[in-house]
């Protein structure tokens, strides 16, 4: 029971911490390119970050929430989040690359890579901008 409360508190803390974060300017991609459905190559569906997989998990969850996507299922032990965006389900899976790096992979559940690339890129951008502000919980 205590573990569930800790996970819940970490989740709430990360939502509060990252809810006011604004996106900075990065690479310029036109809005129509981000919201128009197109074939997205698999190489654009994963990214490696210089943070541990636990922090990356909560940053991803906060990014999904910041984009107002619907979270369907969370499995913190196995490191995946199932969410729905634009009537399509996606699986965000987090794993270790090594001790100090984590891999975030966001793929469509149905295996059809025809979707709006902004769904994946916005979450990646959120994590990239907030990776230095790792969520910390003090008990």
C-alpha positions as CSV (number, residue, x, y, z in Angstrom):
1,X,0.0,0.0,0.0
2,X,2.9,2.4,0.8
3,X,4.4,1.7,-2.6
4,X,1.2,2.7,-4.3
5,X,1.0,5.9,-2.3
6,X,4.6,6.7,-3.2
7,X,4.0,6.2,-6.9
8,X,0.8,8.2,-6.8
9,X,2.6,11.1,-5.0
10,X,5.5,11.0,-7.5
11,X,2.9,11.1,-10.3
12,X,1.0,14.0,-8.8
13,X,4.3,15.9,-8.0
14,X,5.5,15.5,-11.6
15,X,2.3,16.7,-13.0
16,X,2.4,19.8,-10.8
17,X,6.0,20.4,-11.5
18,X,5.8,20.2,-15.3
19,X,2.3,21.7,-15.9
20,X,3.6,25.2,-16.3
21,X,6.5,24.4,-18.5
22,X,6.5,26.1,-21.9
23,X,8.1,24.7,-25.0
24,X,11.2,26.5,-26.2
25,X,12.1,27.0,-29.8
26,X,13.9,24.1,-31.4
27,X,14.0,22.8,-34.8
28,X,11.4,24.5,-36.9
29,X,8.7,22.1,-38.2
30,X,5.6,23.6,-39.7
31,X,2.3,23.0,-37.8
32,X,0.7,21.4,-40.9
33,X,3.5,18.8,-41.0
34,X,3.0,17.9,-37.3
35,X,-0.8,17.5,-37.5
36,X,-1.2,15.9,-40.9
37,X,-1.3,12.1,-40.8
38,X,1.7,10.6,-42.7
39,X,3.9,7.5,-42.7
40,X,6.3,8.0,-39.9
41,X,9.6,6.0,-40.0
42,X,10.5,3.9,-37.0
43,X,13.7,5.8,-36.5
44,X,11.6,8.9,-35.4
45,X,9.8,6.8,-32.8
46,X,12.6,6.4,-30.3
47,X,15.1,8.6,-28.5
48,X,17.9,8.1,-25.9
49,X,18.2,10.5,-23.0
50,X,20.9,11.1,-20.4
51,X,18.8,10.1,-17.4
52,X,17.9,7.0,-15.6
53,X,14.8,5.0,-16.6
54,X,12.8,5.9,-13.5
55,X,13.1,9.6,-14.1
56,X,12.5,9.0,-17.8
57,X,9.3,7.1,-17.0
58,X,7.9,10.0,-15.0
59,X,9.0,12.6,-17.5
60,X,7.2,10.6,-20.2
61,X,4.1,10.4,-18.1
62,X,4.2,14.2,-17.5
63,X,4.7,14.8,-21.2
64,X,1.7,12.7,-22.1
65,X,-0.3,14.6,-19.5
66,X,1.0,17.9,-20.8
67,X,-0.2,17.1,-24.3
68,X,-3.6,16.1,-22.8
69,X,-3.5,12.6,-24.2
70,X,-5.6,10.0,-22.4
71,X,-3.6,7.6,-20.3
72,X,-5.2,4.1,-20.5
73,X,-2.7,2.0,-18.5
74,X,0.5,2.5,-16.5
75,X,2.9,-0.3,-15.6
76,X,5.8,1.3,-13.7
77,X,7.5,-2.0,-12.9
78,X,7.8,-3.1,-16.6
79,X,8.2,0.5,-17.7
80,X,5.4,1.2,-20.2
81,X,2.5,3.6,-20.6
82,X,-0.5,2.9,-22.9
83,X,-2.2,6.1,-24.0
84,X,-4.6,7.3,-26.6
85,X,-4.0,10.3,-28.9
86,X,-6.3,11.3,-31.8
87,X,-8.3,8.1,-31.5
88,X,-5.2,5.9,-31.9
89,X,-3.5,3.9,-29.1
90,X,0.3,4.3,-28.5
91,X,2.7,2.4,-26.3
92,X,5.5,4.4,-24.6
93,X,8.1,1.9,-23.3
94,X,11.1,3.0,-21.3
95,X,14.2,0.9,-20.8
96,X,17.8,1.2,-19.7
97,X,20.6,1.7,-22.3
98,X,23.2,1.8,-19.5
99,X,23.3,3.1,-15.9
100,X,23.0,6.7,-16.9
101,X,20.9,6.6,-20.1
102,X,17.4,5.6,-20.8
103,X,15.6,4.7,-24.1
104,X,12.1,6.0,-24.8
105,X,10.2,4.3,-27.6
106,X,6.7,5.4,-28.6
107,X,5.0,3.2,-31.1
108,X,1.4,2.7,-32.3
109,X,-0.2,-0.4,-30.8
110,X,-1.7,-1.6,-34.0
111,X,1.7,-1.5,-35.8
112,X,0.5,1.0,-38.5
113,X,2.9,3.9,-38.6
114,X,0.5,6.2,-40.4
115,X,-0.3,8.9,-37.8
116,X,0.5,12.5,-36.9
117,X,4.2,12.8,-36.1
118,X,3.5,15.6,-33.7
119,X,2.1,13.1,-31.2
120,X,5.6,11.5,-30.8
121,X,7.7,14.6,-31.3
122,X,5.8,16.7,-28.7
123,X,6.4,14.1,-26.0
124,X,10.1,13.8,-27.0
125,X,10.5,17.6,-27.0
126,X,8.8,17.8,-23.5
127,X,11.2,15.2,-22.1
128,X,14.2,16.9,-23.8
129,X,13.3,20.3,-22.3
130,X,12.7,18.9,-18.8
131,X,15.4,16.2,-18.5
132,X,17.4,18.5,-16.3
133,X,14.4,19.0,-13.9
134,X,14.1,15.5,-12.8
135,X,11.2,14.8,-10.5
136,X,12.3,14.3,-6.9
137,X,10.2,13.1,-4.1
138,X,11.2,13.6,-0.5
139,X,9.7,11.2,2.1
